[in-house]
Amino acid sequence: MTKNELIHKLDEKNIHRKLYNLDGSLELCFKGVYEGYCVIEEKGIWKIIYNSRGKISYSMDCDSEDVAYDELYKEFAFQHNWQ
């Protein structure tokens, strides 16, 4: 899915935008999100990371930007027991 599709779906599920950052930059992730998920791009690889108080506590490499957004949605769905 695209970034806008993910934002729309998470808004529909009432996931607060402070719980994730989709700006694509690790530096922006740590500035904008104290604790939450970020989708970043490093050297052509898209990743989902979890920033926990300034430390990366979870990281997943993805084949593309769209796959990263799909996987992040799945992570929220798992956490919130969405069908």
PyMOL commands that set and color helices and strands:
alter all, ss='L'
color gray80, all
select helices_A, chain A and resi 3-12+17-19+26-32+65-80
alter helices_A, ss='H'
color red, helices_A
select strands_A, chain A and resi 20-24+35-42+45-52+55-62
alter strands_A, ss='S'
color yellow, strands_A
deselect
rebuild
show_as cartoon
